[in-house]
Amino acid sequence: MNTRRTFIKFLSFFGALIVPWTILPQKWSQSLSLLAGKPSIKLDIAQAEGADGSDRIATEILGKKGFEDIQALCQVDMQGRRAGTIGQTRALVYLGEQVRELQLESFGDENYLQTFAIPVMEERVINGRALFRPKQVNAASVLAANLLAGIKGMNQNETIIISAHYDHLGMYQGELHRGANDNASGVGCILEVMRRLVQESLAGATPRVNVVAAFWGAEEMGFLGSKYFVKNPTIPLSNIKTVINFDTIAAGSKEEFIFWTPKDNPLTEIINNVVQRNGAKIEKDDGKGHKSDDSSFLDTQISAITVLSREWLWNNHTPEDDITVINQEKLELACDILYDVVKELAY
């Protein structure tokens, strides 16, 4: 009986996650988008054909800013985006809408997604910080997902990934944890940079290599999304040259950043130079035991790095990590830095 109940629960969540992207994509996407409480701005794909016969993308889509994405991902109906919940599904619907409107190519298994199972987690507070740990080693699993979308380059056998985890703590010990800085801020940066690159593509600029945006799921539960990708890559790992991960990027003083990397990294000099050109400061930090999704690539040949705000721990994993902690000037500077790094690596 317990096995049957577990199986039914698994199928129920699988349906909640997958149906919006497969069987009834438009109907479910529209209804869940209403539940997710999107920003009031209307975003549509203009269907007018250009001289080359391709569809054109509306100006308001290309000009949307990362701060608007943070606002959308932090609304109450997103329920804090905990992996394995309806809040995660609503966040995925929102992200799916953004990449579809930009007409990005799928680099996931299907419809941009890469689904995976995660264990049931329990809430713990360790050293004053809210965290998750597996409830039981062999407990029943629920589903989470990564989302991967990008621009194909002239050399499609080489790829750079810009990434951010979109999940957070959700409803944790009875309180809503919105996760504005951690990590809606990183997601907003990735989306804004992809919009800039798409706008340039429409003007004829094609990257030398594929540029892929990866939105990792279940990072808060132990980097489970990025770990799953490394073990089950939808892009051959041998084709991936670089992973630039943005995490908790937009709180604190405007010009102060740090980076983590699990090993010596050729990206360090490039990022240092780009940050300086943008009038900011960045230095390597040992993390003091903290990690992010770059750590999942440690045992590969891929150069991976995570960029953060120096003050990334401010209000981290607390209900106070809401839209008020976002420094919009810092967010825009972070977008400029990421954009310049991508241009240097891929164009």
N, C-alpha and C positions, 0 to 999 in steps of 0.2 A: 504493500500500500504506500509506504513512504517513497519507494522508488517511482511508483506511478505519479504521485503528487509532484515529486521533483521534476520528472519529465514534462508534466503538463505546465509547470511554472516556467521551465526552460523554453518550451514552445511558445508560451504566451509572450514572453519578453522578446523572443526571436521575431515573432510577428510584429510586435510594436516597433521593433527597430528596423526590420527589413521591408515591411509592406509599404511604408511611405516612399521607398526608392525603387520598387519593382512593379507590383501589381497595379497600384493606383497612384502613380507618382504625383500627378497634378492635384487631384482631389485631396489626398492626404497631406501633401506639402502645404496647400493653401490652408487647410483647417488647422494643422499643427502650427503653422506660422502665426495664425491668429492667437492661439494659446500662448505662443512664445512671446507675444507682445513686441513686435518689431517697431523700430522707429517710425515716425509718421511720414518720413520722406518716401515718395513713391518711386520704385525702381522698376523699370521695364526695359526689355530689349527692343530697340527700334528695328523694324523689319525692312526698312527701306534698303534697296540694294545699291551698292556703290558701283563705280565704274568697272571694278573687277568682278562684280557679281556676288560679292560676299555680303553677309549681313553686317550692319553697323550697330555698335553698342551705344546706348544713350549716354549723353554727356554726364548726367547726374550719377550714373553708375560708375563711370571712370573717375569722377571727382569725389566720390565718397571717402571720408576720412576714417582713420583707425579709431578715433574717439567715438564715432557713431557705432562701430562694431562693439566696443567695450560697453556702451550704454545698452545695446541690445542683449548682449550676453549676460549682463548683470541684473536684468529685470527679474522681478519676483517670480514670474511664471517659469523662468529657467531653473528655479529651485536649486541654484548653486552648482548645477552641471555635474553632479556626482556620477561616476561611471556605473553603468548598470541600472540607471533610473530613467524615468520619462524626461527628466531634465536634460540628460545626455542626449536623448533622441531629439528634443527640441533644438538643442545646440547644433546637432548634426544637420537638421533640416535647414537651419539658418545658414550654416556654412555651405551646405549644398546649393542653396539659392545663390549665394555670392559667387561661387565658382562657375555655376551654370550661366549666370548673367554675364560673366566675363568670357564665356565660351572657351574655358580652359579644357585641355585634354585630360582624360582620366588616366591616372597612373596607379589606381587601386585595382582590386580584383574585378569589381563590377560597380558601375555607377559611382565611381570615386572611392568606394568603401573597401576597407579590409577589416572584416569582423573577426573577433577572437573571444574566447571564454576567459572569465576572471573568477577567482574564488570569492566566496562570501567573506566580507570583511567585518571586523569589529572596530569600534572607535576607542582610541586610547589617547591620553595626554602624556607625552614624554618630554621631560625637561621644559614643561610649560607650553609645549607646542602640540597642537592637534594633529594626530597622525592615524593612519590605518595599518592594521596588521591582519593577516589571514586568521579567520575564526577557527577553522579546522583544516588540517592538511588535506583531507579528502572530501571536503564539504561540497555540496551542490554548487554548480557554477551558474553565472549569468553572463550575458553578452555585453561586450564593449566594441568600439570600432575606432580605427584610424581613418583619416580621409586624405587622399593624395591627388593633387591636381596641378597641372603646369602647362608650360609653353615648350613645344618641341623645338630643338635647335637644329642647326645645319648638320652637326654630328650627333646623331641620336644614340650613339654608343657611349656617350659621356654625359653625366648628369651632376648638377649640384642641387642640393636640397636646402631650402630654408624652412625652418620648422618652429613649432610652438605647441605645447600641450593645451588643449581647450577645456579639460575637465578641472573640477575643483572638489571641495569637500561636501557641498550640498547642505542638506539639513543635518546639522551635527550637534548632538546632545540638545536637541530642541531649538536650536538657533540657526538662522539662515546665514550661511557663509557664501557671499556673492562672488568672491575671487576676482575683484576688478584688476588689481595689479598682478595677482597670481591666478590665472595667467591670461585673462582676457586682454591684457596689455600686449603680450607677445603675439596673440592672435591678430589683434588690430594692426600691429606693425606688418605682419606677413601679408595680410589682405591689402593694406594700403600700397605696399611695394609692388604686389602683383598687379594692382590696378594701374600703376605707373608704367609697368613693363608692357601690359596689354595695350595701353594707349600708344606706346612707341611702336609696338608691333603693327598696329593699324596704320601707322605712318611709314611702315616698310622696314623697321628694324627687327632683324631676326637674330637671336642669340647664337653663338657658336655651338653651345651645348644645351641640353635640356635644362630648364629651370623649373624645379618642382617644389610646390608648397606642400608640406606635410603637417597635418594637425594630429598630434598624438593623443590617444585616449588612455585613461587609467594611469597617468603619470603619478598621481598622488598615491597610488596603491603599489608603488614600487617600479615605475617606468615600464609598466607591463605592455603598453602599446608599442613603444619603440623597440623593446626587447623582442616582441613577437615579430615585428617587421624584420629585424636582423636575422631571425631564425627562419622566417618565411617571406623573403623579399619579393615584392611585386616589381621591383627593378633589380636587375642583377647587381649584387654588391660590387662586383668587379668594375661596373660602369659608373659607380658613384665615387666621385673624387672628394667631395666636401659636404659636410653637414654643418650649417650655421644655425644654431638653436637660440631663440630669444625667450627669456623667462623672467617674469617679474621685473619689467624693464622701465616702468614709467613713474615710479614714486621717488621723492627726494629731490635733491638739488639738480638743476638742469644738466650740468656738464659732467657729472661724476658717474662713471661706469666701471665695472669689473668684468673679468671673464674667467671661466673655469675651462680647463682642458685636462683630460686624463693622462696625456703624454705629450712629449715634445711635438709641436705642431707648426707646420709651415704657414698656417693662417695668421699666426701671431703678428708677424711683421706687417702683413697687409692690413689687418684690422687696426693695429697701432697707427699706421700712416693715415688711414682713412679717418679715424677718430680725431687725430690732430688737425687734419685739414678742415674738419667741421668745427673746430674750436672747442673740442671737448677733451676729457682725460679718461684714460682707461689703464688698468693694471691687472696683472694676474693675481688671483686670490686662491688660496688652497682649499677653500670651501668649508674648512673646519668640520669635516664629516658630512656636509651637505652635498647633494649631487643633483643633476638634472639629466635630461634624455641624451646628452652627449655621451654619458658613461656607457650607454648600451652599445656603442660602437668601438669600445676599447679594444676588443679582440679581433678587430678587422683592420684592413689597410686603409680605412677611410679617415681622413682628417676631420675631426669633429670638435666643436667648441660651443660653449654656451656663454652668451652675453647677458649681463644683468645690471640693474641699478646697484650702485654701491650700497644704497639703503634698502636692499631687497627684503630684509627681515622686518622692516617697519610694518606693524600690524599684520604680519604674515600669519595665515591660518587662524585668523580671528574674524568675528563678525564686522569688525571695523574696516576690513579691506573692501571698501565700497568705492563708488565713483568719486567720492570726495578726496581720495588719496592720489588720484591721477594728476600729475603735473603735465598739462597739455603741451607746454613748450618742450618738455623733455621727451614726451611721446613723439612729437614731430621730429625732434633731433635724432631720436633712435631710428625712425623711419628713414631719414636722410642717410644715416650711417649705413644701414642695411642695404639701401638702394645702391650706394656708391660701392660697397663691397661686391654686390652681385654684378654690377657693371664691370668692375675690374676683373672678376673671375670668369664671366660668361659672355662678354661682348668684345 
